[in-house]
Amino acid sequence: MNALLFDPLDSLFFRDGRPYHRDQSQADVVSQFPPFSPTLIGAARAALARALGWSGKGAWPSDITAMVGDGPCLKPLDFGGPYLLRDGQPVFPVPLLLLKTKAGGLIRLRPGAQPRQCDLGEAVRLPEPATKAEGAKEAEGWITLDGLAAVLAGGVPEADALLDDDALFLREARVGHQRNPDSRTIQDDNALYSPAHVRLQPKVTLALNVAGLPPKLPRVKASPLGGESRLAWIEWGEAPIGLPEPPKLAPDPDGKLRYSLVLVTPLDISELGPPRPNQPYAGLPGTLVSACLGRLQRVGGWNGRNADGGGAPLPLRPLLPAGSVLFLEADINALSDIEKLHGRKIGARTAWGFGQLVLGTW
């Protein structure tokens, strides 16, 4: 397995599923960040194809598709990520089980002891703070590798393990307009646009893990990444991006194993559906007890090789965001299967990096 490192030459822009067309209002269009994996994977595959001799037009020849796949089929490649690196070390979205108190401390959420009736069912153990703290709010931002390891072990990280967005990237507002070539004035009310780009801080890069690359890779030139004609260097690293070590799981006095799974990449639930309490989920051992879930995201994309020979947008698919947490309960005989979940991917389009989990306890 190798790492792919993306080092931007300038600011970046990644649009979301909202319209971004010339004849529609473009006020305050904010770049999505981090981008979803298909954006980075598409850039990397196209860059490698060009390095292998593709002219940039038409279909890839068979010798190239044998190395980088063809269209939606990635074989023989399999990706993990995307990850954000700071000084060469990965940082991850803060797990949604962490709350920040008014005093600046951190506390955890865990399934409540008392089942409650709600719109999810009659006996639902909603997440509750492990210790009471008035005014505690959801912790936001990013968490270091060591900080995530502390969360997986059932504790809370040190305060300096949490990072704000500004420590990793800044948003830059841009303003432009479409000009009438004859009058050299703005054409109409919808000619103005003001996208907000993203600029990575020094020593911050985007990365993917990839398995299945050939042993000897050609050097890749600066390649397009995202929208607005942005460019980035793509480098092939020898060592993959690592995940935190999982804790040792042990059964509780009642003989049950209680474990948590934290999403480090978004989970494509287009085939699974949303998690439901007191039911199995996604073939995971045991039963889902509770969950801390972020706001649903949607990812689309662009099909450059549709049936008409041109390009067309892809349908939006639902995602649970990275940082979401599942709390599960299983019998002790499932221990070996549970331990194999660390780093595994579930849901749809796992080869594209979606649905990667890290194992913890609660």
Secondary structure, 3 states (H helix, E strand, C coil): CEEEEEEECCCECCCCCCCCCCCCCEEEEECCCCCCHHHHHHHHHHHHHHHCCCCCCCCCCHHHHHHHCECCECCCCEEEEEEEEECCEEEEECCCCEEECCCCCEEEEEECCCCEEECCEEEECCEEECCCCCCCEECCCEEEHHHHHHHHCCCCCCHHHEECHHHCEEEEECCEECECCCCCCECCHHHEEEEEEEEECCCEEEEEEEECCCCCCCCCCCEECCCCCCEEEEEEECCCCCCCCCCCCCCCCCCEEEEEEEECCCEECCCCCCCCCCECCCCCCCEEEEEECCCCEEECCEECCCCCCCCEECCCEEEECCCCEEEEEEEHHHHHHHHCCCCCECCCCHHHCCCEEEEEEC
